[in-house]
Amino acid sequence: MTLLFEPIELRGAKARNRLVVSPMCQYSARDGQVTDWHLVHLGKFAQGGGGIVFVEATAVEARGRITHGDTGIWDDAHVAGLRRVADFVRSQGALPAIQLAHAGRKASMARPWYGNGPLTPDDVARGERPWEIVGPTDQALGDGWIRPRPIRPEDEQTLLASYRAAVRRAHAAGFDVLELHAAHGYLLHSFLSPIANRGTREDRMRFPLAVARAAREAWPAEKPLFVRVSSIDDVEGGWSLDDTVAFARELKAIGVDVIDCSSGGIQGSATAAAKTVVARVPGFQLPFAERVRKEADIKTMAVGLIITPLQAEEALTAGRADLIAIGREALYDPNWPLHAAQALGADPEMKRWPLQYGWWLVRREGLLRKLGLRR
Ligand SMILES: Cc1cc2nc3c(=O)[nH]c(=O)nc-3n(C[C@H](O)[C@H](O)[C@H](O)COP(=O)(O)O)c2cc1C
């Protein structure tokens, strides 16, 4: 048995293995509603053997969308579509999970395939108008970006209410795992980082911690809560790994169960992880998951260029993380977890495959061996 394919219990939720399909925006929602695209996209990953399958960054307020195509959970009308996805993911043996997000000063952008920048007249011609955005200060992401309206104390109360309502809707939709997006330059990260906000570390952590507290209170005690952080800004004078360890300790005290250790994104590039982050080598963010796990004494999820099954298994056995998330590898091969189980010898009979495929594919393996195409 491998550690990767050993089930893991997180509060009252039990994942069949330690592989997580990372949240990945599809920019394919309509008015925040998931579509059949999301059902098939996420359904494939559940069939493909992931232990936990995440719905992408889903906006707690309409103005907190990155683009017009983001999924949303700001209205009760969003619940039914999300429930259909969650139900199907569960029917395939994976835990359905959702990432709650607010894009803050990185809201109101064009979809990546239309340039990933501020909305242009071409976008407006397609019916996609820019909207008013908010941030911890009025400092824009960069030249040419919309200047955010600074969030005042009364706005914080409104935002906390939006988060609470979104958490309740995530529960109503049947998700087992909830993650708060506090990474990649979006609202909560922009509060934390000295690049985007002012004040001491305690001042900057105050609002994100209030959100985590509100989420923990609204989310059932038997369900696990994750927080995704940008472990480092990797910018001179930015948020550091020491800051992340301090933040993780506070989150643990609130009842957060897992810190999902990403990095970057505080300035410039609009895409998820930073362009600048240290050398882009396989497992480049693993050292962050390792240090947070050791120093804040909390479970961590490692993500970022985890490419091979052996790499994932070794990260777990070395105690560097508790969960392994894959993003682009899952897009490339939605059956990555099933293939990893075979490669690591954890599924010789192909019993982890959906019944509809496994009974047939195990015979195919025999045939391939006879033909000398398998050892
Ligand atoms: C298409 C795409 C969309 C993404 N959307 C999100 C998102 O919604 N939320 C998030 O936290 N990260 C997002 N990311 C980042 C991934 O979750 C992941 O952290 C990153 O791709 C690194 O992992 P990988 O090397 O396995 O792809 C996205 C990445 C990709 C490729």
The ligand as a MOL file (V3000), in Angstrom:
LIG
                    3D

  0  0  0     0  0            999 V3000
M  V30 BEGIN CTAB
M  V30 COUNTS 31 33 0 0 0
M  V30 BEGIN ATOM
M  V30 1 C -6.6350 26.6660 -15.9410 0
M  V30 2 C -6.2120 26.9850 -14.5390 0
M  V30 3 C -7.1130 27.6450 -13.6880 0
M  V30 4 C -6.7710 27.9050 -12.3510 0
M  V30 5 N -7.6950 28.4400 -11.5130 0
M  V30 6 C -7.4340 28.5150 -10.1790 0
M  V30 7 C -8.4590 28.8100 -9.2430 0
M  V30 8 O -9.6430 28.9260 -9.5740 0
M  V30 9 N -8.0950 28.9390 -7.9420 0
M  V30 10 C -6.8030 28.7340 -7.5260 0
M  V30 11 O -6.5350 28.8620 -6.3380 0
M  V30 12 N -5.8370 28.3870 -8.3830 0
M  V30 13 C -6.1330 28.2400 -9.6910 0
M  V30 14 N -5.1710 27.7890 -10.5430 0
M  V30 15 C -3.8880 27.3110 -9.9850 0
M  V30 16 C -3.9480 25.7960 -9.7570 0
M  V30 17 O -4.9580 25.4520 -8.8100 0
M  V30 18 C -2.5970 25.2420 -9.2890 0
M  V30 19 O -2.3160 25.7840 -8.0270 0
M  V30 20 C -1.4750 25.5840 -10.2430 0
M  V30 21 O -1.8580 25.3010 -11.5780 0
M  V30 22 C -0.2030 24.8130 -9.9150 0
M  V30 23 O -0.4220 23.4170 -9.9340 0
M  V30 24 P -0.0140 22.5020 -11.2170 0
M  V30 25 O 1.4370 22.7320 -11.4790 0
M  V30 26 O -0.3200 21.0960 -10.7870 0
M  V30 27 O -0.8720 22.9480 -12.3670 0
M  V30 28 C -5.4870 27.5450 -11.8890 0
M  V30 29 C -4.5770 26.9360 -12.7590 0
M  V30 30 C -4.9380 26.6330 -14.0400 0
M  V30 31 C -3.9520 25.9020 -14.9390 0
M  V30 END ATOM
M  V30 BEGIN BOND
M  V30 1 1 1 2
M  V30 2 1 2 3
M  V30 3 2 2 30
M  V30 4 2 3 4
M  V30 5 1 4 5
M  V30 6 1 4 28
M  V30 7 2 5 6
M  V30 8 1 6 7
M  V30 9 1 6 13
M  V30 10 2 7 8
M  V30 11 1 7 9
M  V30 12 1 9 10
M  V30 13 2 10 11
M  V30 14 1 10 12
M  V30 15 2 12 13
M  V30 16 1 13 14
M  V30 17 1 14 15
M  V30 18 1 14 28
M  V30 19 1 15 16
M  V30 20 1 16 17
M  V30 21 1 16 18
M  V30 22 1 18 19
M  V30 23 1 18 20
M  V30 24 1 20 21
M  V30 25 1 20 22
M  V30 26 1 22 23
M  V30 27 1 23 24
M  V30 28 2 24 25
M  V30 29 1 24 26
M  V30 30 1 24 27
M  V30 31 2 28 29
M  V30 32 1 29 30
M  V30 33 1 30 31
M  V30 END BOND
M  V30 END CTAB
M  END
